[in-house]
Amino acid sequence: MRESFRVGERDVLAVLRETRIDMIADLLKRLSAGKITARNLDGIRRSKFKGMKGALGALGAALTSVGEAGMGHVTDELDRQEMD
């Protein structure tokens, strides 16, 4: 069971790491295109990056996978408790 949690944590962290890399790349692309100025800095801070929808989908899939594995472990443990 602990291994499943470690794998789940690793999967979620991998998605978050990729999202961070994508966010930085998006900011650097905006910066090199001259779209970031002192006047619009506050708006840039609040804006979504271009890959936000895909990143949220990947994170949701990873979290769902971890949750399903956890539910399976709980079910197995309950079944084992009933047998004892």
C-alpha positions as a Markdown table, in Angstrom:
| # | Residue | x | y | z |
|---|---|---|---|---|
| 1 | Met | 0.0 | 0.0 | 0.0 |
| 2 | Arg | 2.8 | 2.4 | 0.8 |
| 3 | Glu | 4.3 | 1.8 | -2.6 |
| 4 | Ser | 1.1 | 2.8 | -4.2 |
| 5 | Phe | 1.1 | 6.1 | -2.3 |
| 6 | Arg | 4.7 | 6.7 | -3.3 |
| 7 | Val | 3.9 | 6.0 | -7.0 |
| 8 | Gly | 0.8 | 8.2 | -6.8 |
| 9 | Glu | 2.8 | 11.0 | -5.2 |
| 10 | Arg | 5.5 | 10.6 | -7.9 |
| 11 | Asp | 2.9 | 10.8 | -10.6 |
| 12 | Val | 1.3 | 13.9 | -9.2 |
| 13 | Leu | 4.6 | 15.6 | -8.7 |
| 14 | Ala | 5.7 | 14.8 | -12.2 |
| 15 | Val | 2.5 | 16.5 | -13.6 |
| 16 | Leu | 3.1 | 19.5 | -11.4 |
| 17 | Arg | 6.8 | 19.7 | -12.4 |
| 18 | Glu | 5.8 | 19.6 | -16.1 |
| 19 | Thr | 3.2 | 22.3 | -15.5 |
| 20 | Arg | 5.7 | 24.5 | -13.8 |
| 21 | Ile | 8.1 | 24.0 | -16.8 |
| 22 | Asp | 5.3 | 24.9 | -19.2 |
| 23 | Met | 4.4 | 28.0 | -17.2 |
| 24 | Ile | 7.9 | 29.3 | -17.2 |
| 25 | Ala | 8.2 | 28.6 | -20.9 |
| 26 | Asp | 5.0 | 30.6 | -21.5 |
| 27 | Leu | 6.3 | 33.5 | -19.5 |
| 28 | Leu | 9.6 | 33.5 | -21.3 |
| 29 | Lys | 7.8 | 33.4 | -24.6 |
| 30 | Arg | 5.7 | 36.4 | -23.6 |
| 31 | Leu | 8.8 | 38.2 | -22.4 |
| 32 | Ser | 10.7 | 37.7 | -25.6 |
| 33 | Ala | 7.7 | 38.8 | -27.6 |
| 34 | Gly | 7.7 | 42.0 | -25.7 |
| 35 | Lys | 4.2 | 41.4 | -24.2 |
| 36 | Ile | 5.4 | 42.0 | -20.6 |
| 37 | Thr | 5.8 | 45.5 | -19.5 |
| 38 | Ala | 5.8 | 47.3 | -16.2 |
| 39 | Arg | 2.3 | 48.5 | -16.9 |
| 40 | Asn | 0.7 | 45.1 | -17.5 |
| 41 | Leu | 2.8 | 43.2 | -14.9 |
| 42 | Asp | -0.2 | 42.9 | -12.5 |
| 43 | Gly | -2.4 | 41.5 | -15.3 |
| 44 | Ile | 0.2 | 39.0 | -16.4 |
| 45 | Arg | 0.4 | 37.8 | -12.8 |
| 46 | Arg | -3.3 | 36.9 | -12.8 |
| 47 | Ser | -3.5 | 35.6 | -16.4 |
| 48 | Lys | -3.7 | 31.9 | -17.2 |
| 49 | Phe | -1.0 | 30.4 | -19.2 |
| 50 | Lys | -1.8 | 28.8 | -22.6 |
| 51 | Gly | -1.5 | 25.2 | -21.4 |
| 52 | Met | -3.7 | 25.7 | -18.3 |
| 53 | Lys | -6.6 | 23.5 | -19.6 |
| 54 | Gly | -4.3 | 20.6 | -20.5 |
| 55 | Ala | -2.4 | 20.9 | -17.3 |
| 56 | Leu | -5.5 | 20.8 | -15.2 |
| 57 | Gly | -6.7 | 17.7 | -17.2 |
| 58 | Ala | -3.4 | 15.9 | -16.6 |
| 59 | Leu | -3.5 | 16.8 | -12.9 |
| 60 | Gly | -7.1 | 15.6 | -12.6 |
| 61 | Ala | -6.2 | 12.3 | -14.3 |
| 62 | Ala | -3.3 | 11.8 | -12.0 |
| 63 | Leu | -5.3 | 12.6 | -8.9 |
| 64 | Thr | -8.2 | 10.4 | -10.0 |
| 65 | Ser | -5.7 | 7.5 | -10.6 |
| 66 | Val | -4.3 | 7.9 | -7.1 |
| 67 | Gly | -7.8 | 8.1 | -5.6 |
| 68 | Glu | -8.9 | 5.0 | -7.4 |
| 69 | Ala | -5.9 | 3.0 | -6.2 |
| 70 | Gly | -6.5 | 4.2 | -2.7 |
| 71 | Met | -10.2 | 3.1 | -2.9 |
| 72 | Gly | -9.0 | -0.3 | -4.1 |
| 73 | His | -6.7 | -0.6 | -1.1 |
| 74 | Val | -9.4 | 0.4 | 1.3 |
| 75 | Thr | -11.8 | -2.2 | -0.3 |
| 76 | Asp | -9.1 | -4.9 | 0.0 |
| 77 | Glu | -8.5 | -4.0 | 3.7 |
| 78 | Leu | -12.2 | -4.1 | 4.5 |
| 79 | Asp | -12.6 | -7.5 | 2.8 |
| 80 | Arg | -9.6 | -8.8 | 4.8 |
| 81 | Gln | -11.1 | -7.5 | 8.0 |
| 82 | Glu | -14.4 | -9.3 | 7.3 |
| 83 | Met | -12.5 | -12.6 | 6.8 |
| 84 | Asp | -10.7 | -12.3 | 10.2 |
